[in-house]
Structure formats: structure tokens, C-alpha cells
Amino acid sequence: MLYTPLDYSEIFPPSDEEFANRKYVNHEGKLFVIDKTEEGTYQLVQLISSNPHDYLNNDYLPGTTLT
């Protein structure tokens, strides 16, 4: 059993190609996990924050396309 805030796919990626498109970005004091899509845009995968209020912000929902 792993006790970690990381997702299962981050520890055991399904393929190297999927993991190569994943980046960790610090924005406004919050850590985001983003994936680069085939269209060249970035999609929010996960928010990593110690502030519970950050998770209630609709701008940080998983699947949000970042500009």
C-alpha cells in the first residue's frame, strides 16, 4: 500500500509517451499537474494544494483547458 498524494498513474505510468506530456506547474502559489493535448493546449489534470478552499474554485477543476 502506498501512502502518497500522487495518482496511481503517476507512480506507474501506462506508457512513457503519456508521462512525457505531463508537467508540474506552479501558478499563483498553487501546484498544478497539466497534460499537453494533441491540439497543443494544456489540460488541468490535478491541483495539489494544502488549502481546502482552492479545491472549491471552479477554475481549477480537472479537465479544464488552460490558455
N, C-alpha and C positions, 0 to 999 in steps of 0.2 A: 504494500500500500504506500502510495506517495502522498505526502502532505505538502502540497505546493499550490500557489495561486495560478500556476501555469495550466493551460489546457492540455489534455491528453495528446492532441495533435502537435503541440509544440515540443513535447518531450520525445514523442515517437512520430515524426512526420511521415505521412503516407508516401511522399516522394520528395526528392531533392529539389525538383522544379517548383513545387508549391511552396516549399520553405524558402527558396531563393527570392521569391516575390514578397515575402513578409518583412516588414520593417517595424522598429520601435521608434516612436517619435514623441518628443517632449514638447507639448504645446500648452501655453497658459498654466504652467505648473502641473500639468497632468500628463501621465504617460499613456500613450495610445499604441495599440497594435494595429497596423494597417497592411492591407494587401494591394498590390498593383494589379489592376484588371487588364484584360486583353485590349481594352479600348485606350489604355494609358492613364485612366483615372485611378484614384485611390479610394478604397472602401474600408470603413472602420470595422475592425474585427472585434476588438476588445478595449475597454477602458480599464486602466489599473490605477486606482486611487484609494487613499485611506479616508477620504471624505465621503460619507454616505450621500450627502446632498448632490455630489457630482453625478451619481447614477440616476437621479431623477430628472436631469436635464435632457430634453428631447433631442438636442443637437448631438449628443454622444451615444445615440442608440446604435447597436451593432447593425451593419448593413448600410449605414448612412454613407453616401458618396461625398467625398471631400473635394473641395475646389481649391 
